[in-house]
Amino acid sequence: MKHPPLAADHVDVPHRELALGGLTLESGETIQDYRQSYVTHGTLAADRSNAILICASLSGTHHRLDFLIGPGKALDPARGFVIATDPIGNGLSTSPSNSAAQPGMRFPRFALRDMVEAQRRLLREGLGIDRLHAVVGASMGGMQALQWAVSHPAAMRKIVAMTPMAKTAPWAVLVTEAARSCLMADPAWTGDGFSGEPERGRRAYVALMSALATRTPEALSGLRDRDEAHRWFDGVLAQQRAIAIDPHDFLY
């Protein structure tokens, strides 16, 4: 499993994973040899009352909310036992890109409720935790936090769902479909997977996701001219390629 390069604001702690065997999905399919990736910060209290679960965003990792973790911050390891998880399909937990038994487009389709089930099994089978102080997440992580509250309302005292959607809006459907189309327009797309890195498709994908869908015109108003805008984009492209999620994983 390829861990992305550490950024300056990442908190580097030992990477862990728990083998859960077969993970049965809501669809009835099973992810074979499923391994749940996670890290922990702090110490679990004797009465197990201080556990906080972090759910990662789309294409994010357990580092997604590291900026909130640390002494005096919202997620202070001196007070809470913080468990930051990797969702199915992000390349660290079992995913199309790293599954030996079901690689690439042979991987079963999964949903948010399946991510929550994998996390629930991690807590119960791996950490012996039945009840959480809180479930925290941003974006798709916030959506997982909402799903925790719906599927297991007695399993936590509170949720902190940042910028989530309770239901996927048509705009979001079209943005992600456009991003998928960017990748699949690359010559490396065979119709049943990628034969190599989709260089041109990745460029279009980054332009959509990092420049257009996630920024307003005002956010880019500090760029003085066309040349500076191109230099800014080349920098974003280089950064995104360094931490790029596998294209098969993004499609899923």
C-alpha positions as CSV (number, residue, x, y, z in Angstrom):
1,M,0.0,0.0,0.0
2,K,1.5,3.3,-1.1
3,H,1.5,6.0,1.5
4,P,1.4,9.5,0.0
5,P,4.3,11.9,0.8
6,L,4.0,13.6,4.1
7,A,3.1,17.3,4.0
8,A,4.3,20.0,6.4
9,D,1.1,19.9,8.4
10,H,0.8,16.1,8.7
11,V,1.2,14.4,12.0
12,D,3.4,11.4,11.5
13,V,2.4,8.4,13.7
14,P,2.7,4.7,13.2
15,H,0.5,3.4,10.4
16,R,-1.7,0.5,11.3
17,E,-4.1,-1.9,9.6
18,L,-6.5,-4.6,10.7
19,A,-7.2,-7.7,8.6
20,L,-11.0,-8.2,8.7
21,G,-11.2,-11.1,6.3
22,G,-14.2,-10.9,4.0
23,L,-16.1,-7.6,4.1
24,T,-19.7,-8.3,3.1
25,L,-21.2,-5.3,1.3
26,E,-24.7,-3.9,1.3
27,S,-25.0,-5.2,-2.3
28,G,-24.3,-8.8,-1.2
29,E,-20.9,-8.9,-2.8
30,T,-17.8,-9.4,-0.7
31,I,-14.4,-7.6,-0.7
32,Q,-11.9,-10.5,-0.1
33,D,-9.1,-10.2,2.3
34,Y,-10.2,-6.7,3.5
35,R,-7.6,-4.7,5.5
36,Q,-8.7,-1.5,7.3
37,S,-6.1,1.1,7.5
38,Y,-5.9,3.6,10.4
39,V,-3.7,5.5,12.8
40,T,-4.3,6.5,16.4
41,H,-3.4,9.6,18.5
42,G,-3.5,9.6,22.3
43,T,-4.4,6.9,24.8
44,L,-7.7,5.1,25.2
45,A,-9.2,5.8,28.7
46,A,-9.7,2.9,31.1
47,D,-13.5,3.3,30.7
48,R,-13.1,3.6,26.9
49,S,-15.1,6.9,26.9
50,N,-12.8,9.2,25.0
51,A,-12.6,7.5,21.6
52,I,-13.1,9.8,18.6
53,L,-13.4,8.5,15.1
54,I,-12.2,10.5,12.1
55,C,-13.6,9.7,8.6
56,A,-11.6,10.8,5.6
57,S,-12.8,12.7,2.5
58,L,-13.0,11.7,-1.1
59,S,-9.5,10.8,-2.2
60,G,-8.3,11.8,1.3
61,T,-6.3,9.8,3.8
62,H,-6.1,9.5,7.6
63,H,-4.1,12.8,7.4
64,R,-7.2,14.7,6.2
65,L,-7.9,16.5,9.6
66,D,-4.3,16.5,11.0
67,F,-4.6,20.3,11.2
68,L,-7.1,19.8,14.0
69,I,-4.9,17.3,16.0
70,G,-2.4,18.4,18.6
71,P,-2.0,20.0,22.0
72,G,-4.7,22.6,22.6
73,K,-6.4,21.9,19.3
74,A,-9.9,20.6,18.7
75,L,-8.7,17.0,18.7
76,D,-6.2,17.1,21.5
77,P,-4.5,13.6,22.1
78,A,-4.1,14.5,25.8
79,R,-7.8,14.3,26.2
80,G,-9.1,12.1,23.4
81,F,-8.1,8.8,21.8
82,V,-8.3,9.8,18.1
83,I,-8.8,7.1,15.5
84,A,-8.2,8.4,12.0
85,T,-9.4,5.9,9.4
86,D,-8.9,5.4,5.6
87,P,-12.1,4.7,3.6
88,I,-12.5,1.8,1.3
89,G,-11.0,2.7,-2.0
90,N,-8.5,5.4,-1.1
91,G,-5.4,3.2,-1.8
92,L,-4.5,2.5,1.9
93,S,-7.4,0.4,3.0
94,T,-8.1,-2.4,0.5
95,S,-8.9,-0.8,-2.8
96,P,-9.0,-1.5,-6.6
97,S,-5.3,-0.4,-6.8
98,N,-4.0,-2.8,-4.1
99,S,-6.3,-5.8,-4.0
100,A,-4.6,-9.0,-5.0
101,A,-7.8,-11.0,-5.2
102,Q,-10.0,-8.4,-7.0
103,P,-7.7,-5.8,-8.7
104,G,-8.8,-2.9,-10.9
105,M,-12.2,-3.0,-12.3
106,R,-12.9,-6.5,-10.8
107,F,-13.3,-4.8,-7.4
108,P,-16.8,-4.9,-6.0
109,R,-18.8,-1.7,-5.9
110,F,-19.2,-0.2,-2.5
111,A,-21.1,2.6,-0.8
112,L,-20.8,4.9,2.3
113,R,-22.7,2.4,4.5
114,D,-20.0,-0.1,3.6
115,M,-17.3,2.3,4.7
116,V,-19.2,2.7,8.0
117,E,-19.5,-1.0,8.5
118,A,-15.7,-1.5,7.9
119,Q,-15.1,1.2,10.6
120,R,-17.5,-0.4,13.0
121,R,-15.8,-3.7,12.6
122,L,-12.4,-2.1,13.2
123,L,-13.7,-0.5,16.4
124,R,-15.3,-3.7,17.8
125,E,-13.0,-6.4,16.5
126,G,-9.7,-4.5,16.6
127,L,-10.0,-2.0,19.4
128,G,-12.8,-3.3,21.6
129,I,-14.8,-0.1,21.4
130,D,-18.6,-0.2,21.3
131,R,-19.4,3.5,21.9
132,L,-17.6,6.6,20.7
133,H,-17.4,10.1,22.2
134,A,-17.7,11.5,18.7
135,V,-17.5,10.8,14.9
136,V,-15.8,13.6,13.0
137,G,-15.4,14.2,9.2
138,A,-15.3,16.7,6.5
139,S,-16.8,16.5,3.0
140,M,-17.2,12.8,2.3
141,G,-16.0,12.2,5.8
142,G,-18.8,14.4,7.0
143,M,-21.2,12.2,5.0
144,Q,-19.8,9.2,6.7
145,A,-20.4,10.9,10.1
146,L,-24.0,11.5,9.1
147,Q,-24.4,7.9,8.1
148,W,-22.9,6.7,11.4
149,A,-25.7,8.7,13.2
150,V,-28.4,7.2,11.0
151,S,-27.1,3.6,11.0
152,H,-25.8,3.4,14.6
153,P,-27.5,6.3,16.5
154,A,-26.5,4.9,20.0
155,A,-22.9,4.3,19.0
156,M,-21.7,7.9,19.7
157,R,-22.4,10.9,21.9
158,K,-22.2,13.4,19.1
159,I,-21.1,13.8,15.4
160,V,-19.2,16.7,13.9
161,A,-20.1,16.7,10.2
162,M,-18.3,19.5,8.3
163,T,-19.4,20.5,4.8
164,P,-21.3,17.2,4.2
165,M,-24.3,16.4,2.1
166,A,-27.1,14.4,3.5
167,K,-28.1,13.5,0.0
168,T,-25.9,13.9,-3.1
169,A,-27.0,17.0,-5.0
170,P,-27.3,16.8,-8.8
171,W,-24.4,19.3,-9.1
172,A,-22.1,17.0,-7.1
173,V,-23.1,14.1,-9.3
174,L,-22.2,16.0,-12.4
175,V,-18.9,17.3,-11.0
176,T,-17.7,13.8,-10.1
177,E,-19.0,12.4,-13.4
178,A,-17.0,15.1,-15.3
179,A,-13.9,14.2,-13.3
180,R,-14.4,10.5,-14.2
181,S,-14.9,11.5,-17.8
182,C,-11.6,13.5,-17.7
183,L,-9.7,10.4,-16.7
184,M,-11.5,8.0,-19.0
185,A,-10.9,10.3,-22.0
186,D,-7.2,9.5,-21.7
187,P,-5.6,7.1,-24.3
188,A,-4.6,4.9,-21.3
189,W,-8.2,4.0,-20.6
190,T,-9.0,0.6,-22.2
191,G,-12.7,0.4,-21.4
192,D,-11.9,-2.0,-18.6
193,G,-9.2,-0.1,-16.7
194,F,-6.0,1.9,-17.3
195,S,-3.0,0.5,-19.1
196,G,-0.8,3.2,-17.5
197,E,-0.8,6.6,-15.9
198,P,-3.4,8.8,-17.7
199,E,-1.2,11.8,-18.1
200,R,-3.5,14.0,-20.2
201,G,-6.6,12.8,-18.3
202,R,-5.0,13.6,-15.0
203,R,-4.3,17.2,-16.2
204,A,-7.9,17.7,-17.1
205,Y,-9.0,16.1,-13.9
206,V,-6.9,18.4,-11.8
207,A,-8.0,21.4,-13.7
208,L,-11.6,20.5,-13.0
209,M,-11.3,19.4,-9.4
210,S,-8.6,21.8,-8.1
211,A,-9.1,24.9,-10.2
212,L,-12.8,25.1,-11.1
213,A,-15.0,22.9,-8.8
214,T,-13.4,23.9,-5.6
215,R,-12.5,27.6,-6.1
216,T,-14.6,30.7,-6.9
217,P,-13.4,33.5,-9.3
218,E,-12.8,35.6,-6.2
219,A,-10.5,32.9,-4.7
220,L,-8.2,33.2,-7.8
221,S,-8.5,37.0,-8.1
222,G,-5.0,37.4,-6.7
223,L,-3.5,36.0,-9.9
224,R,-2.4,39.0,-11.9
225,D,-2.4,37.7,-15.4
226,R,-2.6,34.8,-17.8
227,D,1.0,33.8,-17.3
228,E,0.7,33.8,-13.5
229,A,-2.5,31.7,-13.8
230,H,-0.7,29.1,-15.8
231,R,2.2,29.0,-13.4
232,W,-0.2,28.6,-10.5
233,F,-1.9,25.7,-12.3
234,D,1.4,24.0,-13.1
235,G,2.3,24.1,-9.5
236,V,-1.1,22.6,-8.4
237,L,-0.7,19.9,-11.1
238,A,2.8,19.0,-9.8
239,Q,1.5,18.9,-6.2
240,Q,-1.5,16.8,-7.1
241,R,0.5,14.3,-9.2
242,A,2.9,13.8,-6.2
243,I,0.0,12.7,-4.1
244,A,-2.3,11.4,-6.8
245,I,-4.9,8.8,-6.0
246,D,-4.8,5.8,-8.4
247,P,-7.3,6.4,-11.3
248,H,-9.1,3.1,-10.7
249,D,-9.6,4.1,-7.0
250,F,-11.1,7.5,-8.1
251,L,-13.5,5.8,-10.5
252,Y,-14.8,3.7,-7.7
